[in-house]
Amino acid sequence: MSNWFRREVLVKEPEKLGDEPIDITSKEYSVRTTAQEYGGGAFMISGDTLVFSNFEDQRLYKQSINPNVKPDSSPKPLTPDYGGPLVSYADGVFDSRFNRYIAVREDRRNSSSSPIATIVSIGLEGKDNEEVEVLVEGSDFYAFPRVDPKGKRIAWIQWYHPNMPWDKSELWVGYFSGNGKIDKRVCVAGCDPELVESPTEPKWSSEGELFFVTDRKSGFWNLYKWFEADNEVSPVYSLNAEFSRPLWVFGINSYGFLPSRQGENYILCSYRQHGRSYLGVLGDAQSSPYPLDIPFSDIDNISIGYHCFYVEGASAVHPPSIAKVTLDEKSLKVAEFTIIWSSSPNILTYKPYFSTPKLIEFATEVPGEKAFAYFYPPSNPIYHASQDEKPPLLLESHGGPTDESRGILNLSIQYWTSRGWAFVSVNYGGSSGYGRGYRERLLRQWGIVDVNDCCSCARYLVDLGLVDAERLCITGESAGGYTALATLAFRDTFKAGASLYGIADLRMLSAGMHKFESHYIDNLVGGEKDYYERSPINFVEKFSCPIILFQGLDDKVVPPIQACKIYQALKEKGLPVALIQYEGEQHGFRKAENIKFTLEQRMIFFARLIGCFEVADEISPIKIDNFD
């Protein structure tokens, strides 16, 4: 698969373990939607019918996946041709009652910067250029249109500017009339002005009961059930844990319904607590989930299959993988766990080199507050440092910034730890996975809380004697690159840093944001004075240590001029600095050779300037200004 023109293929698991997976979509198509910029939810299957979004033109196509039909048979377009990828669709479901497909539509025909979001229905007959029908409109954003088993009701999530979906959203239910239109609707959650919540992931059980996840009152995303007769909701199970995650992409799937057993209904659910994921089964008569023991400690999505379910997850020794899980019919214990796809197959050969992450808690600058991180000590079975030498540290600030670092097997991290470095990935205040209160620490405080927490984490590791205080480095990508640059500009904790397409100018970022995030930065920063004072680009004279910058020349989110200005300022100041710019790369590098080069040049840059050791790998270093 090319890293430059990456084609996303829908793949079917092989009939027998060990056989090759089967491509369902042919090479002329790429299953990907650009709706809401980040996409997700690009396909849906019902029986032998597949509907998917094609990346090149953003149209929806219908294809038979019957094994008797060749995979390369031409899919049939379902949506009109607008002469280009001007209209996108995502998060769709089948509505068998009216023989149609219902999805979120993002229409950019009149404005690319402010597209119109609606929920629409698309006929499955595939009539040439038949216009879709709008079912729900008026809100800024929509997600999770879900039709009940009898096709009488539809649930959906909607939200308005200036909120992100994890700030405040609404769950609605609409009732279909005889012609398929919605003639009545009711707000289930999120419309009470006295109650701030962000409902998400609505699902109908086979009995037609509506379940969803929300963070009302407790501040944690927990499972709830709707009682239609009196329009009341009640928690299914309450726990200080997250049963969902921020809606950056469509189609997230954190729970599902298992087939009923002996008249009892069961919900298979995943949740995160204290930095790890858990999987459990919750029955009608249970007060808490029955835990399922699987090797994954980190779970992204689950999907119910025939007499089994699938888990997308990872662990400290498993890279991102997909596993098939079968439960014992009587005990509900895991009877079989099989990894059917792995991002790095056969990686366990190198297990002796793996550095196992440890979740650490450390005090922040706010009295009584704690923040979290995953610490990876250096690990190599062949080489050992002397007892009196402490390792250098590379601290990583994750992107988002409403995102979360996870303690899983990441080969890029192992690259550092296998070469004598300690590595720490910080979940600063504002990260997801720890509830609304923790997530909202960053509101109007971006560039302060995250910076303080990264510095506090580094000092904590120094105080424990785990790392060398004189060899502390920081790195980050995009929003994580902003935190790294802000830390290097406004603090003196770190001795060197690396920015990968890092944000340096907050006002420029805000002015160029797409609709989905157009108010996101305002909520995280505040007023004009804050925009100016927290932008490293305005204080280049404050940088006081070596920095290496990596930048895509086609980056529209962070224009190359920002990295160039920082580079020039450090060069004129006499500080060691390097700038690497990639032709054809945008915001985030996709070419394999560039990803590899970036990793290696960061390593040798830090090693030469503050590491005080030779890199064993055969790497040709680039020229460092004011050093070489």
C-alpha positions in Angstrom: 0.0 0.0 0.0 1.5 3.3 -1.0 2.1 5.9 1.7 1.8 8.7 -0.8 -1.5 7.7 -2.4 -2.9 5.6 0.3 -5.8 3.4 -0.8 -8.1 2.2 2.0 -9.5 -1.2 1.3 -12.4 -3.1 2.9 -11.0 -6.5 3.8 -12.8 -9.7 4.8 -11.3 -12.2 7.3 -10.0 -15.4 5.7 -12.1 -18.5 5.8 -9.2 -20.4 7.5 -6.7 -19.1 10.0 -3.4 -18.5 8.3 -5.0 -17.8 4.9 -4.7 -14.4 3.3 -7.5 -11.8 4.0 -9.8 -11.1 1.1 -10.1 -7.7 -0.5 -13.8 -6.8 -1.0 -13.3 -3.5 -2.7 -11.4 -3.4 -5.9 -8.3 -1.3 -6.7 -10.3 1.5 -8.5 -11.9 2.5 -5.2 -10.7 3.7 -1.8 -13.1 3.4 1.1 -12.8 6.8 2.8 -14.9 9.8 3.6 -13.8 13.4 4.2 -17.0 14.3 6.1 -16.2 16.6 9.0 -12.5 16.6 7.9 -11.5 13.5 9.8 -14.0 11.0 8.3 -14.8 7.6 9.8 -17.9 5.6 9.3 -17.2 5.2 5.6 -19.1 2.0 5.0 -21.9 -0.3 6.3 -22.8 -3.9 5.5 -26.2 -5.5 5.6 -26.4 -9.1 4.6 -24.7 -9.3 1.2 -25.0 -5.6 0.5 -22.1 -3.1 1.1 -22.5 0.6 0.8 -19.3 2.7 1.0 -17.9 6.1 0.4 -15.3 6.4 -2.4 -12.5 8.8 -1.6 -11.9 10.3 -5.0 -15.4 11.5 -5.7 -17.0 11.1 -2.2 -20.0 9.4 -3.7 -21.8 6.5 -2.1 -21.6 3.2 -3.9 -23.5 -0.1 -3.5 -21.8 -3.4 -4.1 -22.7 -7.1 -3.6 -20.3 -9.0 -1.4 -21.9 -12.3 -2.1 -19.1 -14.9 -2.4 -20.5 -15.9 -5.8 -20.0 -12.4 -7.1 -16.5 -11.4 -8.2 -14.9 -8.8 -5.9 -14.0 -6.6 -8.8 -17.6 -6.3 -10.1 -18.4 -2.7 -10.6 -20.1 -1.0 -7.6 -23.2 1.0 -8.5 -23.3 4.7 -7.5 -26.1 5.7 -5.2 -25.6 9.5 -4.9 -25.5 12.2 -7.6 -22.3 13.2 -9.4 -21.6 16.8 -8.5 -18.5 17.1 -10.7 -16.1 16.6 -7.8 -15.8 15.6 -4.2 -18.2 18.4 -3.1 -20.6 16.3 -1.0 -19.6 13.7 1.6 -21.5 11.1 3.5 -20.7 9.2 6.7 -22.0 7.1 9.6 -24.7 5.5 7.5 -27.2 2.7 8.3 -29.7 0.6 6.3 -33.4 1.2 6.7 -35.0 -2.0 5.4 -38.6 -0.7 5.9 -38.2 1.9 3.2 -35.4 0.2 1.3 -33.0 3.1 1.8 -29.7 4.2 3.4 -29.6 6.9 6.0 -26.4 8.9 6.6 -24.9 12.2 7.7 -24.3 14.4 4.7 -21.8 17.3 4.5 -22.5 19.6 1.6 -19.7 22.0 0.4 -21.3 23.1 -2.8 -22.0 26.6 -1.6 -19.1 27.0 0.8 -16.1 24.9 1.5 -15.3 26.7 4.7 -18.9 26.4 6.1 -20.5 23.2 4.7 -24.1 22.3 5.6 -24.6 19.2 7.7 -27.9 17.2 7.4 -29.2 13.7 7.9 -30.4 12.3 4.6 -32.0 9.2 3.0 -30.6 7.6 -0.1 -32.6 5.1 -2.2 -30.9 1.8 -2.6 -32.2 1.3 -6.2 -29.4 3.5 -7.5 -31.4 5.6 -10.0 -29.1 7.8 -12.0 -28.4 11.1 -10.3 -31.4 10.8 -8.0 -31.3 13.6 -5.4 -31.2 12.5 -1.8 -33.9 13.5 0.6 -33.2 15.6 3.7 -34.7 14.1 6.9 -33.1 16.2 9.6 -31.6 19.7 9.3 -31.0 22.9 11.2 -28.1 21.9 13.5 -24.5 22.6 12.9 -23.4 19.0 13.2 -24.9 15.5 13.2 -23.7 12.0 14.1 -25.0 8.5 14.8 -28.3 8.3 12.9 -29.6 4.9 14.1 -32.9 3.3 13.0 -34.8 1.0 15.3 -35.3 -2.7 14.3 -38.9 -2.1 13.0 -38.0 1.0 11.1 -40.4 3.2 13.0 -38.0 5.5 14.9 -34.6 7.0 14.3 -32.2 8.3 17.0 -29.3 10.8 16.3 -26.8 13.1 18.0 -26.6 16.8 17.1 -24.6 19.8 18.4 -24.1 23.4 17.8 -21.2 25.9 17.7 -19.3 26.8 19.7 -19.3 23.4 21.3 -17.4 20.3 20.3 -19.4 17.1 20.6 -17.7 16.2 23.9 -18.6 19.7 25.4 -22.3 19.6 24.9 -24.5 17.7 22.5 -28.1 16.5 22.2 -29.8 13.1 21.6 -33.0 13.1 19.7 -35.5 10.5 18.5 -37.7 11.0 15.5 -40.8 9.0 14.4 -41.3 8.0 10.8 -44.6 8.7 9.1 -46.0 6.3 6.5 -44.0 8.0 3.7 -40.7 7.8 5.6 -40.5 11.4 6.7 -40.1 12.4 10.3 -43.3 13.9 11.5 -42.6 13.9 15.3 -39.4 14.2 17.4 -38.4 14.3 21.0 -35.2 15.3 22.8 -34.0 12.4 25.0 -30.9 14.0 26.5 -28.9 17.2 26.3 -31.7 19.8 26.0 -32.0 20.7 29.7 -30.2 24.1 30.1 -29.5 23.3 33.7 -27.7 20.0 32.9 -24.5 20.0 30.8 -23.9 16.7 29.2 -22.6 15.2 25.9 -24.6 12.1 25.0 -23.1 9.9 22.3 -23.3 6.4 20.7 -27.1 5.8 20.7 -28.1 2.1 19.8 -31.3 0.2 19.6 -31.5 -3.2 21.1 -33.3 -6.1 19.2 -36.3 -5.4 21.4 -36.4 -1.8 20.3 -35.0 -0.2 23.5 -32.7 2.8 23.1 -29.4 2.8 24.9 -26.7 5.5 24.8 -23.7 6.9 26.6 -23.6 10.2 28.4 -21.7 12.0 31.1 -24.5 13.8 33.0 -23.9 14.5 36.7 -21.0 12.1 37.3 -18.8 13.7 34.6 -18.0 10.2 33.2 -19.4 8.7 30.0 -21.7 5.9 31.3 -24.4 3.7 29.8 -28.0 4.9 30.0 -31.4 3.6 28.8 -34.3 5.6 27.6 -37.9 4.9 28.8 -40.1 6.1 26.0 -43.4 6.3 27.9 -42.4 9.1 30.1 -39.3 10.3 28.2 -37.0 9.5 31.2 -33.5 8.1 31.2 -31.8 6.0 33.8 -28.2 4.7 34.2 -27.6 1.1 33.3 -24.5 1.0 35.3 -22.6 3.9 37.0 -18.8 3.9 37.3 -16.1 6.5 37.3 -14.9 5.3 34.0 -15.3 6.3 30.3 -17.6 4.0 28.3 -16.9 6.1 25.1 -14.4 8.6 23.8 -14.3 12.0 22.1 -16.0 12.0 18.7 -13.1 13.0 16.5 -14.2 10.5 13.8 -17.5 9.0 12.9 -18.4 5.4 13.6 -16.8 4.8 17.0 -18.3 1.6 18.6 -17.7 1.1 22.3 -20.6 -1.4 23.1 -23.0 -3.7 21.5 -25.8 -6.3 22.2 -25.0 -10.0 22.4 -27.7 -12.5 21.5 -30.1 -13.1 24.4 -29.5 -16.2 26.5 -32.2 -18.0 28.3 -34.4 -14.9 28.1 -31.8 -12.5 29.4 -30.3 -9.7 27.4 -26.6 -8.9 27.6 -24.6 -5.8 26.7 -20.9 -6.2 25.7 -19.1 -3.0 26.7 -15.6 -1.6 26.8 -14.5 1.2 29.1 -11.4 3.0 30.3 -10.4 3.5 33.9 -7.0 4.5 35.4 -5.3 4.4 32.0 -6.4 1.0 30.7 -9.3 -0.5 28.9 -11.6 -3.2 30.2 -14.1 -5.5 28.5 -17.2 -6.8 30.2 -20.7 -8.2 29.8 -23.6 -6.6 31.5 -26.9 -8.6 31.9 -30.4 -7.6 33.0 -29.9 -9.1 36.4 -26.3 -7.9 37.0 -25.3 -5.0 39.1 -21.9 -4.7 37.4 -20.2 -6.0 34.3 -18.9 -9.6 34.2 -15.2 -9.1 33.3 -13.8 -10.8 30.1 -10.2 -11.7 30.3 -8.4 -11.0 27.0 -4.8 -10.1 26.3 -5.6 -6.5 25.2 -5.3 -3.7 27.8 -6.3 -1.1 25.3 -9.6 -1.3 23.2 -10.8 1.1 20.5 -13.8 -0.6 19.0 -15.9 -3.7 19.3 -18.2 -5.3 16.7 -20.7 -8.1 17.2 -20.5 -11.0 14.7 -22.2 -14.4 14.3 -21.7 -16.3 17.6 -18.6 -14.2 18.2 -17.4 -10.6 18.4 -14.4 -8.6 17.2 -12.1 -6.3 19.2 -9.8 -3.6 17.8 -7.1 -3.3 20.5 -3.6 -3.5 21.7 -1.4 -4.0 24.8 2.1 -3.5 26.0 3.2 -6.5 23.9 0.5 -6.4 21.1 0.6 -3.7 18.5 -2.8 -2.4 17.2 -4.6 -5.6 16.1 -8.0 -7.1 15.5 -9.0 -10.1 17.4 -11.9 -12.6 17.1 -13.4 -13.6 20.5 -15.8 -16.5 21.2 -17.6 -16.8 24.5 -18.6 -20.0 26.3 -22.4 -20.5 25.9 -22.9 -21.2 29.6 -20.3 -19.4 31.6 -19.8 -16.3 29.4 -16.1 -16.7 29.8 -13.7 -16.3 26.9 -13.6 -19.6 25.1 -11.3 -18.6 22.2 -9.3 -15.5 21.4 -7.6 -15.2 18.0 -5.7 -12.3 16.5 -6.8 -12.3 12.9 -4.9 -9.1 11.8 -1.9 -7.3 13.3 -0.3 -4.0 12.3 3.1 -5.7 13.0 2.8 -9.5 12.6 5.6 -11.7 14.1 6.7 -8.8 16.3 6.9 -11.0 19.4 10.2 -12.2 18.1 11.6 -9.0 19.5 9.8 -9.2 22.8 13.1 -9.3 24.9 13.7 -5.8 23.6 10.3 -4.4 24.6 10.1 -1.7 27.2 6.9 -2.2 29.2 5.0 1.1 29.9 4.1 2.0 33.5 1.3 4.3 34.3 2.6 7.1 36.6 0.8 9.8 38.5 2.6 13.0 39.4 1.7 16.2 41.2 0.9 19.2 39.0 1.5 22.9 39.8 -2.1 23.1 41.2 -2.1 21.9 44.8 -3.8 18.6 45.3 -4.1 17.8 41.5 -2.5 14.8 39.8 -1.7 14.2 36.1 -0.8 11.0 34.3 1.8 9.6 31.9 3.2 6.4 30.6 6.8 5.9 31.4 9.0 3.5 29.3 12.4 2.7 30.8 15.3 1.9 28.4 15.4 -1.8 27.6 17.9 -3.9 25.6 18.9 -7.4 26.6 22.4 -7.0 25.0 23.5 -3.6 26.3 23.3 -2.1 29.7 24.4 1.3 31.0 26.7 1.6 34.0 25.0 1.8 37.4 26.0 5.4 37.9 24.6 6.7 34.6 21.0 7.8 34.3 19.4 7.7 30.8 18.4 10.7 28.7 14.7 11.3 28.5 12.5 12.0 25.5 9.1 13.4 26.6 6.2 13.3 24.1 3.2 15.6 24.2 0.3 14.1 22.3 -1.8 15.9 19.7 -5.5 16.8 19.7 -5.1 18.3 22.3 -8.4 16.5 23.3 -6.8 13.1 22.9 -5.0 10.5 25.0 -1.7 8.8 25.0 -2.1 5.0 25.5 0.3 2.5 27.0 0.6 0.1 24.1 3.3 -1.4 22.0 4.4 1.5 19.8 7.5 0.6 17.7 8.5 4.2 17.3 8.8 4.4 21.1 10.6 1.1 21.2 13.1 2.6 18.8 14.2 5.0 21.5 14.1 2.7 24.5 16.0 -0.1 22.8 18.8 2.5 22.2 19.2 3.6 25.8 16.6 6.3 26.1 13.8 6.6 28.6 10.6 7.7 27.0 7.5 9.2 28.6 4.2 10.1 27.0 2.2 12.6 29.0 -1.6 12.8 29.5 -1.6 16.4 30.6 -4.7 18.1 32.0 -7.1 18.3 29.1 -6.5 14.7 27.9 -9.4 12.4 27.4 -9.9 9.1 29.2 -10.1 10.5 32.7 -13.6 12.2 32.7 -15.0 15.6 32.0 -13.4 17.4 34.9 -9.9 16.3 33.8 -10.7 17.1 30.1 -11.9 20.6 31.0 -8.7 21.6 32.8 -7.5 22.8 29.4 -10.4 25.1 28.7 -8.9 28.6 28.2 -5.7 27.2 29.5 -4.1 25.6 26.5 -0.4 26.6 26.5 -0.4 26.8 30.3 -1.8 23.5 31.9 -0.2 21.2 29.2 3.1 23.0 29.4 3.2 22.9 33.2 2.2 19.3 33.3 5.0 18.3 30.9 7.5 20.1 33.0 6.2 18.6 36.2 6.4 15.1 34.7 10.0 15.6 33.7 10.9 16.9 37.1 9.1 14.0 38.8 11.2 11.5 36.9 14.4 13.4 37.7 13.5 13.5 41.4 12.9 9.7 41.3 16.4 9.2 39.9 15.0 7.6 36.8 16.4 10.0 34.2 19.3 12.5 33.7 18.3 16.1 34.6 20.9 17.3 32.1 19.6 15.3 29.1 15.8 16.1 29.0 14.3 16.4 25.5 10.7 17.1 24.4 8.9 16.3 21.1 5.4 16.5 19.7 3.3 16.5 16.5 0.8 19.2 15.5 -1.0 20.3 18.7 1.6 18.2 20.6 4.2 20.2 18.7 2.6 23.4 19.9 3.0 22.2 23.5 6.6 21.3 22.8 7.4 24.7 21.2 5.6 26.6 24.0 7.5 24.6 26.6 10.8 25.4 24.9 9.9 29.1 24.5 8.4 29.8 28.0 10.2 27.3 30.3 13.8 26.1 30.7 13.1 22.5 31.8 14.3 20.8 28.6 17.7 20.9 27.0 16.6 20.3 23.4 13.4 19.7 21.4 11.8 18.6 18.2 8.7 19.9 16.5 6.9 17.9 13.9 4.6 20.3 12.0 4.0 22.0 15.4 1.7 24.9 15.7 3.5 28.1 16.5 0.9 30.8 15.8 -2.5 30.2 17.5 -4.3 33.1 15.8 -3.2 31.9 12.3 -4.4 28.4 13.3 -7.8 29.6 14.5 -8.3 31.8 11.3 -7.7 28.8 9.1 -9.7 26.1 10.9 -12.4 24.1 9.1 -16.0 24.2 10.4 -15.7 21.3 12.8 -13.0 22.9 14.8 -13.7 26.6 14.0 -14.5 27.4 17.6 -12.4 24.7 19.3 -9.3 26.9 19.7 -11.4 29.8 21.1 -12.6 27.5 23.9 -9.1 26.4 24.6 -7.3 29.7 24.5 -9.6 32.6 25.3 -9.1 36.3 24.2 -6.9 38.1 21.8 -4.3 38.8 24.4 -4.1 35.1 25.2 -3.7 34.2 21.5 -0.7 36.5 21.3 1.0 35.7 24.6 0.8 31.9 24.1 2.0 31.8 20.6 5.7 30.8 20.4 6.1 32.6 17.1 5.7 35.9 18.8 8.5 35.2 21.3 11.3 33.5 19.2 13.9 35.4 21.2 13.0 33.3 24.3 14.1 30.0 22.8 17.3 29.1 24.5 18.2 25.5 23.5 18.7 23.4 20.3 15.6 22.6 18.2 15.0 20.5 15.1 11.9 21.2 13.0 10.2 18.9 10.5 7.7 20.5 8.1 5.6 19.5 5.1 5.7 22.1 2.4 2.0 21.5 1.5 0.8 21.9 5.1 -2.3 24.1 5.1 -3.0 23.7 8.9 0.5 24.9 9.9 2.0 26.9 7.0 5.7 26.3 6.5 6.5 30.0 7.2 6.0 29.3 11.0 8.8 26.7 11.1 11.0 28.9 8.9 10.6 31.9 11.2 11.6 29.8 14.3 14.5 28.3 12.3 15.8 31.7 11.2 15.5 33.2 14.7 17.5 30.4 16.3 20.1 30.5 13.6 20.6 34.3 14.1 20.7 33.8 17.9 23.6 31.3 17.5 21.7 28.2 18.8 22.0 24.8 17.1 19.1 24.4 14.9 18.0 22.3 11.9 15.0 22.5 9.6 13.8 19.6 7.4 11.1 20.4 4.8 9.4 17.7 2.8 8.0 18.2 -0.7 4.5 16.8 -1.1 3.8 16.3 2.6 0.8 17.9 4.2 -0.1 18.1 7.9 1.2 14.7 9.0 3.8 12.7 7.1 2.6 9.8 4.9 5.7 8.8 2.9 7.4 5.9 4.6 10.9 7.2 3.8 10.0 10.6 5.4 8.6 9.0 8.5 11.8 6.9 8.9 14.1 9.9 8.1 12.3 12.0 10.7 12.7 9.3 13.4 16.4 8.8 12.7 17.3 12.5 12.5 15.6 13.3 15.8 17.6 10.5 17.4 21.0 11.7 16.0 20.2 15.4 16.6 19.6 14.7 20.3 22.4 12.3 20.6 25.0 14.7 19.1 23.8 17.8 21.1 22.9 16.5 24.5 23.0 12.7 24.6 26.8 12.5 24.9 26.9 9.2 23.1 27.4 7.8 19.6 24.4 6.3 17.7 25.1 2.7 16.7 22.8 2.9 13.7 24.4 3.9 10.4 22.7 7.3 10.0 24.0 10.1 7.9 23.3 13.2 10.0 22.1 16.4 8.3 23.9 19.6 8.8 23.1 21.4 12.1 23.4 25.2 11.9 25.6 26.7 14.6 27.0 23.3 15.4 28.7 21.7 12.4 
